[in-house]
Amino acid sequence: MPLDDYILADLLAWYTATPYKKPTDYVFATDSNRAGKKRGKQPVWPNKVLDYWIRPVAQQVGIRKKIGWHTFRHTFSNLLRANHEDVKTVQELLRHASPKTTLELYSQAVSQDKRDAQSRLVKLFVAVGKV
């Protein structure tokens, strides 16, 4: 997956802050007391990230829907499509085998895109009516 310069900068900043810098350590390693001697050798469990950080912040800002990792995949897909990215590009970034999966399950038309499409159609009918 290509990494944007901002993400690379964030990862480098994290590298300077984390105590786990060995080549054998995970980038996002657990620091749990329960890990014992395996600290740095085991990853942070993704569901714990959701439970301890993401969901509490979502609750604080008023988001009441259940948030999971696929929520971010759907959001990523919709933002790319709203940015008018090519379907094939979105498919490959999401690592879907088929663009059908991307279009049917992950992407939704953004409201402004729907309004714009409808306006273009209305303008077409208005233009035809004036002929």
N, C-alpha and C positions, 0 to 999 in steps of 0.2 A: 504494500500500500504506500503510495506517495505521501510524504509528510511535508506539510507547509512549514515555512520558516518560523512562524509563530509557535507552532507545536514543537519544533526542534529546540527553540529557545527555552520553552517551558520544560522540556525534558532535560536539557542541560542544567537549568536552574535546580530541578529536582535532584539531579546527580550531585550537585554541590551540597545539597542539604541532607541527603540520605546517608545513614551510616554504613549502608551496604553497597560498597563500591567494587567488590571483587568480581572478576569476570564470571564466576560461578553463581553470584547472587542474582536474584530476581530484581528487575527494575522496580517493581512495586512489591516488595517483600514484606512478609508479616513481621510485626514487631511484638506480637502477642507474647505474654509471659508463658502461656501454655506451649508455645513453640520450643521453648528451652534452647538447646544447642542448635536447633534447626532454624533459628531466626536468620533471615536473609536467604535461607535455602528453600523456603516455601513461599508461594505467592499469597498475597492477600486474597481471601475468598471474595469473588465478585458480589455475592449476595450480602456479605457483611458491609461492603462499601455502600450498597443500597440502603441497608438497615441503619447504619450508623451515621451516614452523611447525607446522601441524596434525598431520601424520603423525608427526614426531619426538616431539611431546608425547604423542600416542596410544600410541606405542611405549613411552615412559617410564612411562606409567600401566598398561601391560599389555594394551592393546588390540592384538590381532594381526590382526584382519580388515582388509582393504583399505578405506580410507576415501576416498570421493569426495564431490563436492558433492551428489549425489543421496542420500547417506547422511543429510545434514542435512534434506533435504526429507522423507524417510521418517520421521525422528525427529520433525520438526515436526508432521507429520500425526498420528503416533501420540500425541504428547503432547496435541495439541488434542482428539483423540477420547477420550483417557483423562480429560481434563478435562470430558468430556460436552458438547463444543461441537457445535453443529448441523452436519450433513454439508454443507449448502449453504454455511455460513460457511467450513468447512475447504476446500471446493472452490474458493471464490473467493479465499481467502488464498493457495492454491497456484496459482491462475490456471489451473485445469483447465477444459476446455470442458464436461466432463460430470462429475456426481458419481460416475458409474460408474468412471471412472478413479481418482478419489480412494479409493473403497471397495475396488475390486478390486486395484489395484496399489500403493497407498501406505499404506493403513491396515490395521493388524492389531489384533485384540482384545488388550487388555492382560490379563495373567494374572489380576489381581484382578477385572476385569470379568467374565472367564469364570467364576471361582469364584462371584461374586455372582449371575450369571445362573443357574448350576446350582443354587445354594442356593434361589433364588426358586422354581424349578421343583420341587425336592424338597419345599419347604414347601407348594406347591400340592397335590401328590399326597398329602402327609400330611394336609392339611386336608380333602381330598375323602374320604380313607379314614376320617376320623372322623365323617363325616356319616351 
